[in-house]
Structures are given as structure tokens and as C-alpha cells.
Amino acid sequence: MADHSTNSAQTAEADKGYWQANLRLIYISLVIWALVSFGFGILLRPLLSGIAVGGTDLGFWFAQQGSILVFLVLIFNYAWRMNKLDAEYGVDEE
């Protein structure tokens, strides 16, 4: 009986660690996404207006294309990191 409760406690601790790592990854991704899309594209656009990228200023580029590209990179990074995290905690699909 004591073995079952020890195993249950270890499983609960592993689950807690898994979800903490998952939430940390989500929070970091959301902060990067907000900084790039709202920060660089809107709030910091006047500061970035003097830097030319592809025939336009950097602030406009972030607002129109950069935030989309960063969002796509974040999606692929999240999927890659979650696959590693799943394998680390033994909840992968394989």
C-alpha cells in the first residue's frame, strides 16, 4: 500500500513539473509574440522608422510581415519544444 502512494506522489510531482514547463513555454511565447506584434509594430514603430528594410521602415515591416513570420517561428518552436518535453516526461506519442 505504501508503494502505491509513493508511486502516486511521484506521478503527481512529474505531472506538476510537466505542466510548469509547458506553461513557462507558453508564457515565453506569448511575451515574444506580444513584444513583436504590439511592441515593435505599434508602440515602438516611431523609434524604428529610421531603419530601412525591404524598401520600408522596420516598424511597418514588423506590423505587416515580421509579426506573422515570428508567429510562425513560435508555432514551430512550440511544437518542437513540446515534443522534446513530452519525450522527457514519457508522454510522447511514440
Biopython code that builds the backbone (N, CA, C, O; Angstrom):
import numpy as np
from Bio.PDB.StructureBuilder import StructureBuilder

atoms = [
    (1, "MET", "N", (0.820, -1.178, 0.000)),
    (1, "MET", "CA", (0.000, 0.000, 0.000)),
    (1, "MET", "C", (0.869, 1.248, 0.000)),
    (1, "MET", "O", (0.544, 2.221, -0.680)),
    (2, "ALA", "N", (1.968, 1.239, 0.749)),
    (2, "ALA", "CA", (2.860, 2.392, 0.799)),
    (2, "ALA", "C", (3.525, 2.606, -0.556)),
    (2, "ALA", "O", (3.812, 3.740, -0.939)),
    (3, "ASP", "N", (3.774, 1.502, -1.290)),
    (3, "ASP", "CA", (4.394, 1.610, -2.603)),
    (3, "ASP", "C", (3.467, 2.330, -3.574)),
    (3, "ASP", "O", (3.921, 3.114, -4.407)),
    (4, "HIS", "N", (2.167, 2.063, -3.467)),
    (4, "HIS", "CA", (1.192, 2.705, -4.352)),
    (4, "HIS", "C", (1.135, 4.209, -4.102)),
    (4, "HIS", "O", (1.079, 4.988, -5.054)),
    (5, "SER", "N", (1.148, 4.630, -2.838)),
    (5, "SER", "CA", (1.076, 6.057, -2.534)),
    (5, "SER", "C", (2.369, 6.769, -2.935)),
    (5, "SER", "O", (2.327, 7.931, -3.339)),
    (6, "THR", "N", (3.510, 6.097, -2.830)),
    (6, "THR", "CA", (4.782, 6.678, -3.261)),
    (6, "THR", "C", (4.786, 6.860, -4.771)),
    (6, "THR", "O", (5.220, 7.896, -5.276)),
    (7, "ASN", "N", (4.302, 5.851, -5.494)),
    (7, "ASN", "CA", (4.223, 5.929, -6.947)),
    (7, "ASN", "C", (3.259, 7.029, -7.371)),
    (7, "ASN", "O", (3.528, 7.754, -8.329)),
    (8, "SER", "N", (2.153, 7.156, -6.676)),
    (8, "SER", "CA", (1.173, 8.192, -6.973)),
    (8, "SER", "C", (1.756, 9.579, -6.727)),
    (8, "SER", "O", (1.507, 10.504, -7.501)),
    (9, "ALA", "N", (2.526, 9.729, -5.660)),
    (9, "ALA", "CA", (3.157, 11.012, -5.349)),
    (9, "ALA", "C", (4.197, 11.373, -6.406)),
    (9, "ALA", "O", (4.309, 12.538, -6.790)),
    (10, "GLN", "N", (4.959, 10.383, -6.881)),
    (10, "GLN", "CA", (5.944, 10.634, -7.922)),
    (10, "GLN", "C", (5.269, 11.032, -9.229)),
    (10, "GLN", "O", (5.751, 11.917, -9.937)),
    (11, "THR", "N", (4.155, 10.380, -9.546)),
    (11, "THR", "CA", (3.406, 10.715, -10.754)),
    (11, "THR", "C", (2.850, 12.129, -10.657)),
    (11, "THR", "O", (2.911, 12.885, -11.627)),
    (12, "ALA", "N", (2.313, 12.490, -9.512)),
    (12, "ALA", "CA", (1.770, 13.836, -9.320)),
    (12, "ALA", "C", (2.870, 14.881, -9.437)),
    (12, "ALA", "O", (2.648, 15.949, -10.008)),
    (13, "GLU", "N", (4.046, 14.590, -8.908)),
    (13, "GLU", "CA", (5.173, 15.534, -8.995)),
    (13, "GLU", "C", (5.649, 15.666, -10.439)),
    (13, "GLU", "O", (5.977, 16.767, -10.883)),
    (14, "ALA", "N", (5.691, 14.554, -11.175)),
    (14, "ALA", "CA", (6.083, 14.596, -12.584)),
    (14, "ALA", "C", (5.055, 15.380, -13.399)),
    (14, "ALA", "O", (5.422, 16.167, -14.271)),
    (15, "ASP", "N", (3.771, 15.166, -13.117)),
    (15, "ASP", "CA", (2.720, 15.920, -13.804)),
    (15, "ASP", "C", (2.845, 17.412, -13.538)),
    (15, "ASP", "O", (2.671, 18.230, -14.441)),
    (16, "LYS", "N", (3.144, 17.755, -12.307)),
    (16, "LYS", "CA", (3.299, 19.159, -11.934)),
    (16, "LYS", "C", (4.490, 19.781, -12.671)),
    (16, "LYS", "O", (4.398, 20.903, -13.169)),
    (17, "GLY", "N", (5.592, 19.059, -12.737)),
    (17, "GLY", "CA", (6.766, 19.555, -13.454)),
    (17, "GLY", "C", (6.507, 19.714, -14.936)),
    (17, "GLY", "O", (6.962, 20.678, -15.552)),
    (18, "TYR", "N", (5.774, 18.766, -15.516)),
    (18, "TYR", "CA", (5.428, 18.821, -16.933)),
    (18, "TYR", "C", (4.595, 20.062, -17.229)),
    (18, "TYR", "O", (4.881, 20.792, -18.177)),
    (19, "TRP", "N", (3.580, 20.300, -16.433)),
    (19, "TRP", "CA", (2.696, 21.446, -16.677)),
    (19, "TRP", "C", (3.383, 22.764, -16.382)),
    (19, "TRP", "O", (3.099, 23.761, -17.045)),
    (20, "GLN", "N", (4.272, 22.799, -15.411)),
    (20, "GLN", "CA", (5.031, 24.029, -15.161)),
    (20, "GLN", "C", (5.923, 24.359, -16.352)),
    (20, "GLN", "O", (6.020, 25.518, -16.756)),
    (21, "ALA", "N", (6.574, 23.345, -16.912)),
    (21, "ALA", "CA", (7.421, 23.561, -18.080)),
    (21, "ALA", "C", (6.582, 23.974, -19.288)),
    (21, "ALA", "O", (6.989, 24.840, -20.063)),
    (22, "ASN", "N", (5.422, 23.360, -19.446)),
    (22, "ASN", "CA", (4.522, 23.698, -20.544)),
    (22, "ASN", "C", (4.040, 25.142, -20.417)),
    (22, "ASN", "O", (4.075, 25.894, -21.391)),
    (23, "LEU", "N", (3.595, 25.533, -19.231)),
    (23, "LEU", "CA", (3.113, 26.905, -19.026)),
    (23, "LEU", "C", (4.237, 27.924, -19.194)),
    (23, "LEU", "O", (4.006, 29.008, -19.728)),
    (24, "ARG", "N", (5.437, 27.598, -18.751)),
    (24, "ARG", "CA", (6.574, 28.506, -18.933)),
    (24, "ARG", "C", (6.835, 28.730, -20.418)),
    (24, "ARG", "O", (7.092, 29.856, -20.843)),
    (25, "LEU", "N", (6.771, 27.663, -21.201)),
    (25, "LEU", "CA", (6.959, 27.776, -22.651)),
    (25, "LEU", "C", (5.858, 28.629, -23.281)),
    (25, "LEU", "O", (6.134, 29.444, -24.161)),
    (26, "ILE", "N", (4.627, 28.448, -22.841)),
    (26, "ILE", "CA", (3.514, 29.247, -23.355)),
    (26, "ILE", "C", (3.692, 30.716, -22.995)),
    (26, "ILE", "O", (3.517, 31.584, -23.850)),
    (27, "TYR", "N", (4.037, 31.006, -21.748)),
    (27, "TYR", "CA", (4.219, 32.397, -21.316)),
    (27, "TYR", "C", (5.341, 33.085, -22.090)),
    (27, "TYR", "O", (5.191, 34.231, -22.515)),
    (28, "ILE", "N", (6.453, 32.397, -22.273)),
    (28, "ILE", "CA", (7.571, 32.979, -23.024)),
    (28, "ILE", "C", (7.151, 33.255, -24.465)),
    (28, "ILE", "O", (7.471, 34.310, -25.013)),
    (29, "SER", "N", (6.444, 32.322, -25.075)),
    (29, "SER", "CA", (5.977, 32.508, -26.457)),
    (29, "SER", "C", (5.023, 33.689, -26.556)),
    (29, "SER", "O", (5.110, 34.481, -27.493)),
    (30, "LEU", "N", (4.112, 33.811, -25.594)),
    (30, "LEU", "CA", (3.168, 34.921, -25.621)),
    (30, "LEU", "C", (3.853, 36.270, -25.429)),
    (30, "LEU", "O", (3.468, 37.255, -26.060)),
    (31, "VAL", "N", (4.854, 36.323, -24.574)),
    (31, "VAL", "CA", (5.587, 37.567, -24.365)),
    (31, "VAL", "C", (6.328, 37.966, -25.643)),
    (31, "VAL", "O", (6.300, 39.131, -26.038)),
    (32, "ILE", "N", (6.985, 37.011, -26.284)),
    (32, "ILE", "CA", (7.689, 37.302, -27.541)),
    (32, "ILE", "C", (6.702, 37.774, -28.595)),
    (32, "ILE", "O", (6.955, 38.757, -29.291)),
    (33, "TRP", "N", (5.578, 37.075, -28.715)),
    (33, "TRP", "CA", (4.573, 37.441, -29.708)),
    (33, "TRP", "C", (4.021, 38.841, -29.453)),
    (33, "TRP", "O", (3.873, 39.623, -30.392)),
    (34, "ALA", "N", (3.715, 39.170, -28.199)),
    (34, "ALA", "CA", (3.193, 40.495, -27.863)),
    (34, "ALA", "C", (4.246, 41.570, -28.117)),
    (34, "ALA", "O", (3.924, 42.636, -28.641)),
    (35, "LEU", "N", (5.493, 41.303, -27.754)),
    (35, "LEU", "CA", (6.555, 42.277, -27.964)),
    (35, "LEU", "C", (6.739, 42.583, -29.445)),
    (35, "LEU", "O", (6.872, 43.742, -29.839)),
    (36, "VAL", "N", (6.745, 41.532, -30.261)),
    (36, "VAL", "CA", (6.969, 41.727, -31.694)),
    (36, "VAL", "C", (5.757, 42.362, -32.364)),
    (36, "VAL", "O", (5.905, 43.334, -33.105)),
    (37, "SER", "N", (4.564, 41.834, -32.121)),
    (37, "SER", "CA", (3.395, 42.339, -32.846)),
    (37, "SER", "C", (2.911, 43.681, -32.311)),
    (37, "SER", "O", (2.699, 44.607, -33.095)),
    (38, "PHE", "N", (2.733, 43.809, -31.023)),
    (38, "PHE", "CA", (2.214, 45.044, -30.444)),
    (38, "PHE", "C", (3.334, 46.027, -30.151)),
    (38, "PHE", "O", (3.208, 47.221, -30.422)),
    (39, "GLY", "N", (4.427, 45.526, -29.597)),
    (39, "GLY", "CA", (5.531, 46.404, -29.228)),
    (39, "GLY", "C", (6.239, 46.998, -30.427)),
    (39, "GLY", "O", (6.268, 48.218, -30.588)),
    (40, "PHE", "N", (6.815, 46.146, -31.279)),
    (40, "PHE", "CA", (7.569, 46.637, -32.431)),
    (40, "PHE", "C", (6.668, 47.206, -33.515)),
    (40, "PHE", "O", (7.020, 48.193, -34.161)),
    (41, "GLY", "N", (5.512, 46.593, -33.719)),
    (41, "GLY", "CA", (4.626, 47.028, -34.801)),
    (41, "GLY", "C", (3.828, 48.273, -34.490)),
    (41, "GLY", "O", (3.466, 49.004, -35.411)),
    (42, "ILE", "N", (3.533, 48.549, -33.206)),
    (42, "ILE", "CA", (2.675, 49.686, -32.854)),
    (42, "ILE", "C", (3.394, 50.660, -31.923)),
    (42, "ILE", "O", (3.589, 51.822, -32.280)),
    (43, "LEU", "N", (3.785, 50.208, -30.749)),
    (43, "LEU", "CA", (4.331, 51.117, -29.748)),
    (43, "LEU", "C", (5.705, 51.671, -30.122)),
    (43, "LEU", "O", (5.960, 52.862, -29.940)),
    (44, "LEU", "N", (6.577, 50.832, -30.634)),
    (44, "LEU", "CA", (7.937, 51.260, -30.956)),
    (44, "LEU", "C", (8.115, 51.627, -32.424)),
    (44, "LEU", "O", (9.242, 51.843, -32.872)),
    (45, "ARG", "N", (7.039, 51.700, -33.167)),
    (45, "ARG", "CA", (7.140, 51.999, -34.593)),
    (45, "ARG", "C", (7.831, 53.327, -34.873)),
    (45, "ARG", "O", (8.663, 53.385, -35.778)),
    (46, "PRO", "N", (7.524, 54.404, -34.135)),
    (46, "PRO", "CA", (8.241, 55.658, -34.412)),
    (46, "PRO", "C", (9.760, 55.550, -34.195)),
    (46, "PRO", "O", (10.534, 56.185, -34.912)),
    (47, "LEU", "N", (10.176, 54.764, -33.227)),
    (47, "LEU", "CA", (11.616, 54.594, -32.987)),
    (47, "LEU", "C", (12.286, 53.778, -34.087)),
    (47, "LEU", "O", (13.476, 53.948, -34.350)),
    (48, "LEU", "N", (11.525, 52.892, -34.730)),
    (48, "LEU", "CA", (12.079, 52.013, -35.757)),
    (48, "LEU", "C", (11.918, 52.574, -37.161)),
    (48, "LEU", "O", (12.316, 51.930, -38.132)),
    (49, "SER", "N", (11.338, 53.772, -37.285)),
    (49, "SER", "CA", (11.028, 54.309, -38.610)),
    (49, "SER", "C", (12.268, 54.677, -39.416)),
    (49, "SER", "O", (12.193, 54.735, -40.643)),
    (50, "GLY", "N", (13.396, 54.927, -38.774)),
    (50, "GLY", "CA", (14.599, 55.307, -39.498)),
    (50, "GLY", "C", (15.375, 54.137, -40.065)),
    (50, "GLY", "O", (16.307, 54.340, -40.843)),
    (51, "ILE", "N", (15.017, 52.923, -39.697)),
    (51, "ILE", "CA", (15.741, 51.731, -40.155)),
    (51, "ILE", "C", (14.994, 51.149, -41.357)),
    (51, "ILE", "O", (13.832, 50.759, -41.248)),
    (52, "ALA", "N", (15.671, 51.097, -42.494)),
    (52, "ALA", "CA", (15.033, 50.623, -43.727)),
    (52, "ALA", "C", (15.200, 49.111, -43.886)),
    (52, "ALA", "O", (16.289, 48.565, -43.711)),
    (53, "VAL", "N", (14.089, 48.454, -44.221)),
    (53, "VAL", "CA", (14.085, 47.014, -44.503)),
    (53, "VAL", "C", (13.192, 46.782, -45.709)),
    (53, "VAL", "O", (11.993, 47.057, -45.656)),
    (54, "GLY", "N", (13.759, 46.281, -46.790)),
    (54, "GLY", "CA", (12.969, 45.958, -47.971)),
    (54, "GLY", "C", (12.200, 47.131, -48.554)),
    (54, "GLY", "O", (11.087, 46.947, -49.048)),
    (55, "GLY", "N", (12.754, 48.308, -48.510)),
    (55, "GLY", "CA", (12.097, 49.468, -49.095)),
    (55, "GLY", "C", (11.111, 50.170, -48.175)),
    (55, "GLY", "O", (10.467, 51.134, -48.590)),
    (56, "THR", "N", (10.982, 49.717, -46.952)),
    (56, "THR", "CA", (10.088, 50.353, -45.983)),
    (56, "THR", "C", (10.781, 50.424, -44.628)),
    (56, "THR", "O", (11.866, 49.870, -44.450)),
    (57, "ASP", "N", (10.158, 51.100, -43.682)),
    (57, "ASP", "CA", (10.809, 51.186, -42.368)),
    (57, "ASP", "C", (10.545, 49.918, -41.552)),
    (57, "ASP", "O", (9.591, 49.184, -41.810)),
    (58, "LEU", "N", (11.396, 49.684, -40.579)),
    (58, "LEU", "CA", (11.364, 48.448, -39.788)),
    (58, "LEU", "C", (10.072, 48.305, -38.993)),
    (58, "LEU", "O", (9.556, 47.194, -38.866)),
    (59, "GLY", "N", (9.537, 49.393, -38.457)),
    (59, "GLY", "CA", (8.279, 49.326, -37.710)),
    (59, "GLY", "C", (7.127, 48.851, -38.579)),
    (59, "GLY", "O", (6.334, 48.011, -38.155)),
    (60, "PHE", "N", (7.030, 49.383, -39.792)),
    (60, "PHE", "CA", (5.990, 48.950, -40.725)),
    (60, "PHE", "C", (6.194, 47.493, -41.113)),
    (60, "PHE", "O", (5.231, 46.735, -41.220)),
    (61, "TRP", "N", (7.456, 47.099, -41.326)),
    (61, "TRP", "CA", (7.742, 45.712, -41.688)),
    (61, "TRP", "C", (7.281, 44.763, -40.594)),
    (61, "TRP", "O", (6.671, 43.733, -40.883)),
    (62, "PHE", "N", (7.570, 45.105, -39.322)),
    (62, "PHE", "CA", (7.110, 44.258, -38.221)),
    (62, "PHE", "C", (5.597, 44.197, -38.172)),
    (62, "PHE", "O", (5.032, 43.130, -37.931)),
    (63, "ALA", "N", (4.929, 45.318, -38.396)),
    (63, "ALA", "CA", (3.468, 45.349, -38.344)),
    (63, "ALA", "C", (2.851, 44.515, -39.462)),
    (63, "ALA", "O", (1.811, 43.890, -39.260)),
    (64, "GLN", "N", (3.472, 44.498, -40.624)),
    (64, "GLN", "CA", (2.878, 43.823, -41.774)),
    (64, "GLN", "C", (3.377, 42.400, -42.001)),
    (64, "GLN", "O", (2.584, 41.517, -42.328)),
    (65, "GLN", "N", (4.662, 42.166, -41.834)),
    (65, "GLN", "CA", (5.201, 40.846, -42.153)),
    (65, "GLN", "C", (5.980, 40.212, -41.005)),
    (65, "GLN", "O", (5.903, 39.003, -40.788)),
    (66, "GLY", "N", (6.713, 41.013, -40.289)),
    (66, "GLY", "CA", (7.583, 40.482, -39.246)),
    (66, "GLY", "C", (6.834, 39.754, -38.153)),
    (66, "GLY", "O", (7.271, 38.699, -37.695)),
    (67, "SER", "N", (5.707, 40.307, -37.730)),
    (67, "SER", "CA", (4.952, 39.651, -36.664)),
    (67, "SER", "C", (4.370, 38.318, -37.135)),
    (67, "SER", "O", (4.269, 37.371, -36.355)),
    (68, "ILE", "N", (3.995, 38.248, -38.392)),
    (68, "ILE", "CA", (3.481, 36.980, -38.927)),
    (68, "ILE", "C", (4.594, 35.936, -38.983)),
    (68, "ILE", "O", (4.391, 34.783, -38.602)),
    (69, "LEU", "N", (5.762, 36.342, -39.458)),
    (69, "LEU", "CA", (6.884, 35.405, -39.536)),
    (69, "LEU", "C", (7.328, 34.948, -38.151)),
    (69, "LEU", "O", (7.620, 33.770, -37.947)),
    (70, "VAL", "N", (7.378, 35.878, -37.201)),
    (70, "VAL", "CA", (7.740, 35.500, -35.831)),
    (70, "VAL", "C", (6.693, 34.561, -35.248)),
    (70, "VAL", "O", (7.043, 33.612, -34.546)),
    (71, "PHE", "N", (5.419, 34.807, -35.524)),
    (71, "PHE", "CA", (4.353, 33.932, -35.053)),
    (71, "PHE", "C", (4.527, 32.515, -35.610)),
    (71, "PHE", "O", (4.362, 31.539, -34.878)),
    (72, "LEU", "N", (4.858, 32.399, -36.890)),
    (72, "LEU", "CA", (5.083, 31.071, -37.478)),
    (72, "LEU", "C", (6.286, 30.385, -36.832)),
    (72, "LEU", "O", (6.236, 29.186, -36.560)),
    (73, "VAL", "N", (7.358, 31.124, -36.584)),
    (73, "VAL", "CA", (8.528, 30.554, -35.917)),
    (73, "VAL", "C", (8.152, 30.089, -34.513)),
    (73, "VAL", "O", (8.592, 29.029, -34.069)),
    (74, "LEU", "N", (7.336, 30.882, -33.812)),
    (74, "LEU", "CA", (6.900, 30.491, -32.467)),
    (74, "LEU", "C", (6.070, 29.209, -32.494)),
    (74, "LEU", "O", (6.203, 28.368, -31.604)),
    (75, "ILE", "N", (5.227, 29.055, -33.492)),
    (75, "ILE", "CA", (4.418, 27.831, -33.601)),
    (75, "ILE", "C", (5.316, 26.609, -33.770)),
    (75, "ILE", "O", (5.150, 25.611, -33.069)),
    (76, "PHE", "N", (6.266, 26.688, -34.698)),
    (76, "PHE", "CA", (7.149, 25.552, -34.932)),
    (76, "PHE", "C", (8.063, 25.299, -33.725)),
    (76, "PHE", "O", (8.336, 24.149, -33.382)),
    (77, "ASN", "N", (8.527, 26.365, -33.092)),
    (77, "ASN", "CA", (9.352, 26.219, -31.897)),
    (77, "ASN", "C", (8.552, 25.554, -30.772)),
    (77, "ASN", "O", (9.061, 24.670, -30.083)),
    (78, "TYR", "N", (7.312, 25.977, -30.591)),
    (78, "TYR", "CA", (6.470, 25.381, -29.548)),
    (78, "TYR", "C", (6.257, 23.891, -29.805)),
    (78, "TYR", "O", (6.371, 23.080, -28.886)),
    (79, "ALA", "N", (5.950, 23.532, -31.045)),
    (79, "ALA", "CA", (5.738, 22.116, -31.378)),
    (79, "ALA", "C", (7.007, 21.304, -31.141)),
    (79, "ALA", "O", (6.947, 20.202, -30.596)),
    (80, "TRP", "N", (8.148, 21.841, -31.547)),
    (80, "TRP", "CA", (9.417, 21.139, -31.372)),
    (80, "TRP", "C", (9.740, 20.968, -29.888)),
    (80, "TRP", "O", (10.108, 19.878, -29.449)),
    (81, "ARG", "N", (9.600, 22.062, -29.110)),
    (81, "ARG", "CA", (9.891, 22.013, -27.686)),
    (81, "ARG", "C", (8.920, 21.096, -26.938)),
    (81, "ARG", "O", (9.325, 20.391, -26.014)),
    (82, "MET", "N", (7.647, 21.101, -27.331)),
    (82, "MET", "CA", (6.671, 20.227, -26.670)),
    (82, "MET", "C", (6.966, 18.759, -26.976)),
    (82, "MET", "O", (6.780, 17.904, -26.110)),
    (83, "ASN", "N", (7.416, 18.457, -28.177)),
    (83, "ASN", "CA", (7.799, 17.074, -28.485)),
    (83, "ASN", "C", (8.961, 16.633, -27.603)),
    (83, "ASN", "O", (8.976, 15.504, -27.113)),
    (84, "LYS", "N", (9.942, 17.525, -27.397)),
    (84, "LYS", "CA", (11.056, 17.207, -26.503)),
    (84, "LYS", "C", (10.569, 17.051, -25.067)),
    (84, "LYS", "O", (11.002, 16.141, -24.360)),
    (85, "LEU", "N", (9.678, 17.928, -24.634)),
    (85, "LEU", "CA", (9.145, 17.874, -23.274)),
    (85, "LEU", "C", (8.316, 16.602, -23.065)),
    (85, "LEU", "O", (8.401, 15.960, -22.018)),
    (86, "ASP", "N", (7.520, 16.249, -24.066)),
    (86, "ASP", "CA", (6.728, 15.013, -23.981)),
    (86, "ASP", "C", (7.632, 13.793, -23.855)),
    (86, "ASP", "O", (7.357, 12.895, -23.059)),
    (87, "ALA", "N", (8.704, 13.758, -24.631)),
    (87, "ALA", "CA", (9.633, 12.634, -24.558)),
    (87, "ALA", "C", (10.338, 12.597, -23.207)),
    (87, "ALA", "O", (10.568, 11.525, -22.648)),
    (88, "GLU", "N", (10.681, 13.776, -22.687)),
    (88, "GLU", "CA", (11.362, 13.844, -21.390)),
    (88, "GLU", "C", (10.495, 13.313, -20.251)),
    (88, "GLU", "O", (10.996, 12.672, -19.327)),
    (89, "TYR", "N", (9.193, 13.585, -20.324)),
    (89, "TYR", "CA", (8.297, 13.139, -19.266)),
    (89, "TYR", "C", (7.566, 11.832, -19.604)),
    (89, "TYR", "O", (6.711, 11.386, -18.839)),
    (90, "GLY", "N", (7.898, 11.225, -20.736)),
    (90, "GLY", "CA", (7.333, 9.927, -21.083)),
    (90, "GLY", "C", (5.880, 9.964, -21.516)),
    (90, "GLY", "O", (5.157, 8.983, -21.342)),
    (91, "VAL", "N", (5.445, 11.068, -22.070)),
    (91, "VAL", "CA", (4.065, 11.166, -22.554)),
    (91, "VAL", "C", (4.032, 11.410, -24.059)),
    (91, "VAL", "O", (3.044, 11.915, -24.592)),
    (92, "ASP", "N", (5.127, 11.044, -24.745)),
    (92, "ASP", "CA", (5.170, 11.246, -26.185)),
    (92, "ASP", "C", (4.293, 10.236, -26.897)),
    (92, "ASP", "O", (3.821, 9.271, -26.296)),
    (93, "GLU", "N", (4.081, 10.464, -28.175)),
    (93, "GLU", "CA", (3.161, 9.641, -28.958)),
    (93, "GLU", "C", (3.781, 8.349, -29.464)),
    (93, "GLU", "O", (3.067, 7.478, -29.961)),
    (94, "GLU", "N", (5.074, 8.211, -29.350)),
    (94, "GLU", "CA", (5.726, 7.007, -29.889)),
    (94, "GLU", "C", (5.676, 5.869, -28.940)),
    (94, "GLU", "O", (6.180, 4.788, -29.245)),
]
sb = StructureBuilder()
sb.init_structure("model")
sb.init_model(0)
sb.init_chain("A")
sb.init_seg("    ")
for serial, (resi, resn, name, xyz) in enumerate(atoms, 1):
    if name == "N":
        sb.init_residue(resn, " ", resi, " ")
    sb.init_atom(name, np.array(xyz, "f"), 0.0, 1.0, " ", f" {name:<3s}", serial, name[0])
structure = sb.get_structure()
